[in-house]
Amino acid sequence: MRRLGAIPPKPRREAPLLFIPVDAEFNRVNALYLAHAADIAYHRAPAAAAQERLGLRAFPFRSKLTRARGFLGVCDTHAVLSFRGTEPVTLQNWLTVMVVQLTQSSHYQGRVHHGFSYALERVWHKLTPALAQLPRDKPLFLTGHSMGGALAVLAACRLADQERAPLAVYSYGAPRIGDERFCSSYQLPTYRLVNRLDLVPELPLASVKKKLLPKKLPLRNQRLRRRLDRAVERIPCYGHVNRLVYIDRDGTIIPDADIAPWHVEAVARAIATRGKSFFEGITDHLIANYIGALEGTLKSKPSRKPHRTRTKLTP
């Protein structure tokens, strides 16, 4: 494994994929490029794949304890920090995802997923020397698929505290990361891509407080009411950061999408297929299918204006 404090030699070939390093707004070219970066983070030899596909001088990092890993890639015009998502056969990864306790940290406003925060903490000291070598004026992009997308958002917060905020963050099929305060205070340019019926962005569960305890609960016993309030407060209540970019079943990219059509389509498919669409939710989560959808839209489908509905649902 290459020493993290040293920048690897330059690649011999140019990057085969296009990239726009000065654009902080969402665009499909960068979305495809960074989806490939998220895919490469799964490779056993990410440095070689990053050089071949993206033209990046890269080195990997990993934690043996949590199995969190990824790579930092650098070229003349930009840098990419990519985190790997959950490996389906790795016990440590699933334990990281399943620990849904919210935790407070000085690095974040509000509370965040304990498992994700701990996984990032285990690799952060390995990233610091390499990140410190990057010129301040070099655009930095963060990316990740599944759990890797959650780690990218948390890493962006820590970099912003160090006055090294990324130009943009792209996540693919990322789960919920923190509570309402964390999500509302998070202001970094972030594009949260969701492919069709992908199930992972629905995890962990969103807030259930309002559903469990309506404001006009008919309870005369105030002591019992206070106990119920305290019990519900202990239930982790998660939310998503902005902005949602939805890829519908026709392959159309919808920036700033409303969550309602996604839920309506999921319910309709579940009824029509008698629950078999659950497996579509799994396959739609694969990073290969995100890449395939983005490649298809780049060839034939333009982006369209945000879809507006009368019904508004909170993710």
Long-range contacts (C-beta under 8 A, 24 or more apart in sequence): 1-59, 1-60, 2-47, 2-59, 2-60, 3-59, 4-59, 4-61, 4-126, 4-127, 4-129, 4-130, 5-129, 5-130, 5-133, 6-59, 7-57, 7-59, 7-74, 7-130, 7-133, 8-47, 8-57, 8-58, 8-59, 9-57, 10-57, 11-51, 11-52, 11-55, 11-56, 11-57, 13-51, 13-52, 13-55, 14-55, 15-53, 15-54, 15-55, 15-56, 15-75, 16-52, 16-53, 16-54, 16-55, 17-53, 17-54, 17-55, 19-54, 19-77, 19-78, 21-77, 21-78, 21-139, 21-141, 21-167, 22-139, 23-168, 24-167, 24-168, 24-189, 25-168, 25-189, 26-168, 26-191, 26-243, 26-245, 26-255, 28-253, 28-294, 28-297, 28-298, 28-303, 29-298, 30-141, 30-168, 30-170, 31-170, 31-191, 31-193, 31-245, 31-253, 31-294, 32-291, 32-294, 32-295, 32-298, 34-80, 34-82, 34-141, 34-143, 34-170, 35-143, 35-145, 35-170, 35-172, 35-193, 35-287, 35-290, 35-291, 35-294, 36-291, 37-73, 37-80, 37-82, 37-143, 38-82, 38-83, 38-85, 38-143, 38-144, 38-145, 38-148, 38-149, 38-170, 38-172, 38-287, 38-290, 39-145, 39-287, 39-288, 39-291, 40-71, 40-82, 41-69, 41-70, 41-71, 41-82, 41-83, 41-84, 41-85, 41-144, 41-145, 41-148, 42-84, 42-85, 42-87, 42-145, 42-287, 46-70, 46-71, 46-82, 47-71, 50-80, 54-80, 56-80, 59-130, 61-123, 61-126, 61-127, 62-123, 63-119, 63-122, 63-123, 63-126, 65-92, 65-122, 66-92, 66-93, 66-96, 66-118, 66-119, 66-122, 66-123, 67-92, 67-93, 67-96, 68-93, 68-96, 68-119, 68-120, 68-122, 68-123, 68-147, 68-151, 69-123, 70-123, 70-144, 70-148, 70-151, 72-127, 72-130, 72-131, 74-134, 74-138, 77-138, 77-139, 78-138, 78-139, 78-140, 78-141, 79-134, 79-138, 79-139, 79-140, 79-141, 80-140, 80-141, 80-142, 80-143, 81-127, 81-131, 81-140, 81-141, 81-142, 81-143, 81-152, 81-155, 81-166, 82-142, 82-143, 82-144, 82-148, 82-152, 83-142, 83-143, 83-144, 83-147, 83-148, 83-149, 83-151, 83-152, 83-155, 84-144, 84-145, 84-147, 84-148, 85-144, 85-145, 85-146, 85-147, 85-148, 85-149, 85-173, 85-287, 86-146, 86-147, 93-147, 96-147, 97-147, 97-175, 97-203, 100-204, 100-236, 100-238, 101-236, 102-178, 102-179, 102-236, 102-237, 102-238, 107-154, 107-157, 107-158, 107-161, 108-154, 108-157, 108-178, 108-182, 109-181, 109-182, 109-185, 109-186, 110-178, 110-179, 110-180, 110-181, 110-182, 110-183, 110-184, 110-185, 111-178, 111-179, 111-181, 111-182, 112-154, 112-177, 112-178, 112-179, 112-182, 113-150, 113-175, 113-176, 113-177, 113-178, 113-204, 113-238, 116-147, 116-150, 116-151, 116-154, 116-177, 117-154, 119-147, 119-151, 120-151, 120-154, 120-155, 120-158, 124-155, 124-158, 127-155, 131-159, 131-164, 134-164, 136-164, 139-167, 140-164, 140-166, 140-167, 141-166, 141-167, 141-168, 141-169, 141-170, 142-166, 142-168, 142-169, 142-170, 143-169, 143-170, 143-171, 143-172, 144-171, 144-172, 144-174, 145-171, 145-172, 145-173, 145-174, 145-287, 145-290, 146-172, 146-173, 146-174, 146-175, 146-200, 146-285, 146-287, 147-174, 147-175, 148-174, 149-173, 149-174, 149-175, 149-192, 150-174, 150-175, 150-177, 153-177, 153-186, 153-188, 153-190, 153-241, 156-188, 156-190, 157-186, 157-188, 160-188, 172-287, 172-290, 173-198, 173-200, 173-201, 173-284, 173-285, 173-287, 173-290, 174-200, 174-201, 175-200, 175-201, 175-203, 175-204, 176-201, 176-203, 176-204, 176-206, 176-238, 176-239, 176-240, 176-315, 177-238, 177-240, 177-241, 178-238, 178-239, 178-241, 179-236, 179-237, 179-238, 179-239, 180-207, 180-237, 180-239, 182-239, 182-241, 183-239, 183-240, 183-241, 183-242, 186-241, 186-242, 190-241, 190-242, 190-243, 191-243, 191-245, 191-255, 192-240, 192-241, 192-242, 192-243, 192-244, 192-245, 193-245, 193-246, 193-247, 193-290, 194-244, 194-245, 194-246, 194-247, 194-262, 195-247, 195-284, 195-285, 195-289, 195-290, 195-293, 196-247, 196-248, 196-249, 196-265, 196-280, 196-284, 196-293, 197-265, 197-266, 197-269, 197-277, 197-280, 197-281, 197-284, 198-281, 198-284, 198-285, 199-278, 199-281, 199-282, 199-284, 199-285, 200-285, 201-240, 201-315, 204-236, 204-238, 205-236, 205-238, 206-237, 206-238, 206-239, 206-314, 206-315, 207-237, 207-238, 207-239, 207-314, 208-232, 208-235, 208-237, 209-233, 209-235, 209-237, 239-314, 239-315, 240-315, 244-315, 246-307, 247-290, 247-293, 247-294, 247-297, 250-301, 251-293, 251-296, 251-297, 251-300, 251-301, 252-297, 252-301, 252-303, 252-304, 253-294, 253-297, 253-301, 253-303, 253-304, 254-303, 254-304, 254-306, 254-307, 255-303, 255-306, 256-306, 257-306, 257-307, 258-306, 258-307, 258-308, 258-309, 258-312, 259-313, 259-314, 259-315, 260-309, 260-311, 260-312, 260-313, 261-307, 261-309, 263-313
